[in-house]
């Protein structure tokens, strides 16, 4: 409870059957390449280790591909600041100021750094200390979710094998999850790329287990013109499934007179 207003920093809620990870999404200014980096710690009884997972997505006229890498570390390589979000795993560092990567295996080298400017943080109140609203106070949730930055500018270079990826004037996003396990099923969307630069969308719809029951919950945070619009199970918003296809799901959300469609 003492950390509910500081969910960005390492929580370390328990010693076993626990995970905690941060998700850094970074997109180049031309939107041709994006990298997602997930540093974290797994305290599974039979496999305690730290990790850094990396997704490299290319989207241009020559190639469209996704590459996934999982780098394992000794549990003692994980270090976390007790007072703020600042995590290191061996020679890799992560904070709200930026990231530094120094990763290598037999086939792949990922090195470099970028800096973060002007992170857009969520407003906090007693009823909504985090994106989870009053659910933030519930004990024994299997998974807790946090958003550290809806949108920010990044600058720097990440070297992916022999490719130098220029992230100057790129856009980024940071979130985290911690607990025992992810929801049984979920839909997740996040984007910062709209016609208007200061616009961002986060969307999550999930089947959430709690104390032996499962309920469907959703959270949407839409940031536009310096204002946050929240649609969530906990604030009386309504969700409607508009269409379910083989490759897409369409939702609409309503909170009183405000309506949004995905």
Secondary structure as the mmCIF struct_conf table of DSSP 4:
data_model
#
loop_
_struct_conf.conf_type_id
_struct_conf.id
_struct_conf.beg_label_comp_id
_struct_conf.beg_label_asym_id
_struct_conf.beg_label_seq_id
_struct_conf.end_label_comp_id
_struct_conf.end_label_asym_id
_struct_conf.end_label_seq_id
TURN_TY1_P TURN_TY1_P1 UNK A 2 UNK A 3
HELX_RH_3T_P HELX_RH_3T_P1 UNK A 4 UNK A 6
TURN_TY1_P TURN_TY1_P2 UNK A 7 UNK A 8
BEND BEND1 UNK A 9 UNK A 9
BEND BEND2 UNK A 15 UNK A 17
STRN STRN1 UNK A 19 UNK A 27
TURN_TY1_P TURN_TY1_P3 UNK A 29 UNK A 30
BEND BEND3 UNK A 31 UNK A 32
STRN STRN2 UNK A 33 UNK A 44
TURN_TY1_P TURN_TY1_P4 UNK A 45 UNK A 46
STRN STRN3 UNK A 47 UNK A 59
BEND BEND4 UNK A 60 UNK A 62
STRN STRN4 UNK A 64 UNK A 73
HELX_RH_3T_P HELX_RH_3T_P2 UNK A 75 UNK A 77
STRN STRN5 UNK A 78 UNK A 80
BEND BEND5 UNK A 82 UNK A 85
STRN STRN6 UNK A 86 UNK A 89
TURN_TY1_P TURN_TY1_P5 UNK A 90 UNK A 91
STRN STRN7 UNK A 92 UNK A 95
TURN_TY1_P TURN_TY1_P6 UNK A 96 UNK A 97
STRN STRN8 UNK A 98 UNK A 104
BEND BEND6 UNK A 106 UNK A 107
STRN STRN9 UNK A 109 UNK A 117
BEND BEND7 UNK A 118 UNK A 118
HELX_LH_PP_P HELX_LH_PP_P1 UNK A 121 UNK A 123
BEND BEND8 UNK A 126 UNK A 127
BEND BEND9 UNK A 129 UNK A 130
TURN_TY1_P TURN_TY1_P7 UNK A 131 UNK A 132
HELX_RH_3T_P HELX_RH_3T_P3 UNK A 133 UNK A 137
TURN_TY1_P TURN_TY1_P8 UNK A 139 UNK A 140
BEND BEND10 UNK A 142 UNK A 142
STRN STRN10 UNK A 143 UNK A 160
TURN_TY1_P TURN_TY1_P9 UNK A 161 UNK A 162
STRN STRN11 UNK A 163 UNK A 166
TURN_TY1_P TURN_TY1_P10 UNK A 168 UNK A 169
STRN STRN12 UNK A 170 UNK A 179
BEND BEND11 UNK A 180 UNK A 180
BEND BEND12 UNK A 184 UNK A 184
STRN STRN13 UNK A 185 UNK A 191
BEND BEND13 UNK A 194 UNK A 196
TURN_TY1_P TURN_TY1_P11 UNK A 197 UNK A 198
STRN STRN14 UNK A 200 UNK A 210
TURN_TY1_P TURN_TY1_P12 UNK A 211 UNK A 212
STRN STRN15 UNK A 213 UNK A 224
TURN_TY1_P TURN_TY1_P13 UNK A 225 UNK A 226
STRN STRN16 UNK A 227 UNK A 232
HELX_RH_3T_P HELX_RH_3T_P4 UNK A 233 UNK A 235
TURN_TY1_P TURN_TY1_P14 UNK A 236 UNK A 236
STRN STRN17 UNK A 238 UNK A 244
BEND BEND14 UNK A 246 UNK A 247
STRN STRN18 UNK A 249 UNK A 255
TURN_TY1_P TURN_TY1_P15 UNK A 256 UNK A 257
STRN STRN19 UNK A 258 UNK A 261
#
